[in-house]
Amino acid sequence: MEHTKQMDKRAKAFHVLKNMEIQLLYRKVSTKSPLIYYHYHKGIEVLFVHQGKGKLTLNRKIYNLDAGCVVILQPFQLHRIQFDADDQCPYIRSVLTFEPSIVAPYLKSFPALSSFFVQVWKEQLSDQVFRDKRTSPYIIGILERFNDLISEWNEKDGDLETASMLILNILDYLNSLHHGGFGGVARPESHAEKIMNWVEEHYTEPFDLIELAKELHLSKHHVSRLFRTDTGVSITEYVIARRIRQACWLLKTESKSIEQIGSLVGIPNFPYFCRIFKKITGLTPIQYRKSHLN
């Protein structure tokens, strides 16, 4: 009975956190490699790896991730994380996601940290993978405190303030690593990264695998196999994800018709554009645009 009450309490806590646009997935364990497509989040995401080895594909670069790594992902930033996991070597992570505008008011008294926060939120980052031997104990302590807060969450303003301050503690620590030098292990540019760079220049055009293969001096079958091996998805899936990400940006920032936006991102077939947009985002283009109107 007591266990059931505790579960109900945690369920309510997660509901409140979701409403306040702050969520924590604490020490999630996977013993099978999850099938994860290229995707993005509305808010800022902080990923901490407790255990496991994997790859992050971000900004057309591939990074090696392992225990102790902290990754910051910006709103609507296309990425994919791939971990090989089994019973002997599980993938254990904590994921904190929050809407930046919720936290911003608590930064008014901290100009230096506020500047770093704006950079994380809105500006182009040189790197987004933090690794330092001192990182794990400090970040784990904050995440444990955050998890305790969730179990006691009661919708009071003080809880939101505490949650925001814990987020600021994480940002402050990562800012200190930023000044001291940080970075994930980026491999020498692979064929997959060359392909992603090519897609960045051509995703608004009809996709031409033969042309891409010629530029890399490889056969089209070899190009497709290399990309899937490195990223876990097909080139076509990546191109579509990139087009939809750009469509999301245009729907928020441009007044052009939805049909025009589909054409601008390389999907001139209007019914198909609407169908694939909803499949990836969960919303129709009209619903998405309405949800971002001020």
Secondary structure, DSSP 8 states (H G I E B T S, - for coil): -HHHHHHHHHHHHHHHHHHTTEEEEEEEEESS-----SB--SSEEEEEEEE--EEEEETTEEEEE-TT-EEEE-TT--EEEEE---SSS-EEEEEEEE-HHHHGGGGTT-HHHHHHHHHHHHS--S--EE--TTHHHHHHHHHHHHHHHHHT--S-HHHHHHHHHHHHHHHHHHHHHHHH----EE-S--HHHHHHHHHHHHTTS---HHHHHHHHTS-HHHHHHHHHHHHSS-HHHHHHHHHHHHHHHHHHH--S-HHHHHHHTT---HHHHHHHHHHHHSS-HHHHHHHT--
